[in-house]
Amino acid sequence: MGEVAKSLVALSGPSAVHGIIPAPLIRYEQIPASTGTAADAKSTIDENVYGRTTIVPDMHTRKQLMAKEVMQGGPGSGFVALSGGYGTLEELMEVTTWNQLGIHDCGVVLLNVEGYYDGLIEWVRTAVRAGFVGPGNAGILVEALDAEEVVRMLREYRVAEGRYQLDWSQK
């Protein structure tokens, strides 16, 4: 994600990027020589290169802050999955499930570059046919083939008709 942040900062400036990273991952994502401590990171992360960066203690805090920012965003806010590994898939499935449960109504878009997510899209179809995902929830995840389509899909996103109508306002 550090490379994505650097590219976005180069295109749109530091204010266009807000990275949220657990301290232990810093040395892998942004600063190879970092010890991975928050104190070290604060002194070495260059906002002009990576944008605004918030350092958190763990993955749960990271996901909570990211989701909160997206859910508080304006029209067209949403979650976009780029090609990635286990962590990307886990986070994607979590925000998809949250959408299904009615926790948020933001778009969930797969940027399917060179067919990277074809297998996942087929898995959703199979899960619908097998009855594990309701037909009305098949459209929670939407596919985009390029960046322009991602923006369009987020702007035009409509919640799936099969979402649960649960009340999450009670503590």
JOMO-V861591 format. One record per residue. SS is DSSP state (2 for helix, 1 for strand, 0 for the rest). PSI is psi in radians with two decimals (* if undefined). OMEGA is omega in radians with two decimals (999 if undefined). Layout:
SS_PSI_OMEGA ; SS_PSI_OMEGA
//
This chain:
0_-0.41_3.09 ; 2_-0.69_3.12 ; 2_-0.66_3.09 ; 2_-0.80_3.13 ; 2_-0.80_-3.14 ; 2_-0.73_3.14 ; 2_-0.76_3.13 ; 2_-0.70_3.09 ; 2_-0.73_3.13 ; 2_-0.62_-3.12 ; 2_-0.70_-2.95 ; 2_-0.04_3.13 ; 0_2.84_-3.06 ; 2_-0.53_-3.10 ; 2_-0.20_-3.13 ; 2_-0.14_-3.04 ; 0_2.30_2.97 ; 1_1.83_3.11 ; 1_2.46_3.08 ; 1_2.04_-3.00 ; 1_2.34_3.02 ; 1_2.43_-3.10 ; 2_-0.75_-3.11 ; 2_-0.37_-3.11 ; 2_-0.14_-3.06 ; 2_-0.79_-3.07 ; 2_-0.37_3.11 ; 2_-0.54_-3.02 ; 2_-0.69_-2.99 ; 0_-0.80_-2.99 ; 0_1.68_-3.08 ; 0_-0.55_-3.10 ; 0_-0.05_-3.09 ; 0_2.64_3.06 ; 0_-0.20_-3.13 ; 0_0.17_3.11 ; 0_2.66_-3.13 ; 2_-0.71_-3.13 ; 2_-0.77_3.12 ; 2_-0.76_-3.09 ; 2_-0.75_-3.11 ; 2_-0.52_-3.12 ; 2_-0.20_-3.06 ; 2_-0.27_3.13 ; 0_2.09_-3.12 ; 0_1.94_-3.12 ; 2_-0.52_3.12 ; 2_-0.28_3.12 ; 2_-0.78_-3.01 ; 2_-0.13_-3.04 ; 0_-3.03_3.12 ; 1_2.32_-3.11 ; 1_2.24_3.05 ; 1_2.20_-3.14 ; 1_2.22_-3.11 ; 1_2.86_-3.06 ; 0_-0.44_-3.01 ; 0_3.02_-3.10 ; 2_-0.64_-3.13 ; 2_-0.74_3.11 ; 2_-0.71_3.11 ; 2_-0.90_-3.11 ; 2_-0.69_3.14 ; 2_-0.81_3.14 ; 2_-0.73_3.13 ; 2_-0.83_-3.12 ; 2_-0.73_3.14 ; 2_-0.78_3.13 ; 2_-0.75_3.14 ; 2_-0.81_-3.08 ; 2_-0.43_3.10 ; 0_-0.04_-3.14 ; 0_2.98_-3.12 ; 0_-2.93_3.11 ; 0_2.40_-3.13 ; 0_-0.07_3.08 ; 0_2.59_3.12 ; 1_-3.09_-3.10 ; 1_2.30_3.14 ; 1_2.18_3.12 ; 1_2.05_2.99 ; 0_2.96_3.06 ; 0_2.41_-3.11 ; 0_-2.93_-3.07 ; 0_-2.58_-3.08 ; 2_-0.79_-3.10 ; 2_-0.70_3.11 ; 2_-0.81_-3.13 ; 2_-0.73_-3.14 ; 2_-0.80_-3.14 ; 2_-0.67_3.10 ; 2_-0.82_-3.12 ; 2_-0.59_3.11 ; 2_-0.85_-3.12 ; 2_-0.47_3.05 ; 2_-0.78_3.10 ; 2_-0.74_3.11 ; 2_-0.67_3.09 ; 2_-0.83_-3.14 ; 2_-0.68_-3.12 ; 0_-0.10_3.14 ; 0_0.28_3.11 ; 0_-0.57_3.04 ; 0_2.86_3.11 ; 0_0.48_-3.14 ; 0_2.68_3.09 ; 1_2.62_3.05 ; 1_1.91_-2.99 ; 1_2.32_3.00 ; 1_2.08_3.00 ; 1_1.74_-2.97 ; 0_1.33_-3.12 ; 2_2.20_3.10 ; 2_0.62_3.06 ; 2_0.26_-3.07 ; 0_-0.72_-3.08 ; 0_0.22_3.13 ; 2_-0.72_-3.13 ; 2_-0.69_3.12 ; 2_-0.70_3.11 ; 2_-0.70_3.08 ; 2_-0.64_3.08 ; 2_-0.74_3.11 ; 2_-0.80_3.12 ; 2_-0.75_3.12 ; 2_-0.73_3.13 ; 2_-0.62_3.08 ; 2_-0.85_3.14 ; 2_-0.62_-3.12 ; 2_-0.14_3.11 ; 0_0.15_3.13 ; 0_-0.42_3.05 ; 0_2.24_3.14 ; 0_2.54_3.12 ; 2_-0.60_3.13 ; 2_-0.18_3.10 ; 2_-0.02_-3.12 ; 0_-0.50_-3.08 ; 0_0.15_3.09 ; 0_-0.81_3.06 ; 1_2.23_3.06 ; 1_2.64_-3.07 ; 1_2.45_2.99 ; 1_2.50_-3.10 ; 0_-0.21_3.09 ; 0_3.00_-3.04 ; 2_-0.69_3.13 ; 2_-0.67_3.12 ; 2_-0.58_3.07 ; 2_-0.87_-3.12 ; 2_-0.78_3.13 ; 2_-0.78_-3.12 ; 2_-0.66_3.10 ; 2_-0.76_3.14 ; 2_-0.63_-3.06 ; 2_0.08_-3.04 ; 0_2.34_3.05 ; 0_2.38_-3.12 ; 0_2.58_-3.14 ; 0_2.49_-3.09 ; 0_-0.33_-3.08 ; 0_0.07_-3.11 ; 0_2.58_3.06 ; 0_2.47_3.12 ; 0_1.23_-3.10 ; 0_2.63_3.11 ; 0_1.93_-3.12 ; 0_0.15_-3.09 ; 0_-0.33_-3.14 ; 0_2.36_-3.11 ; 0_*_999
//
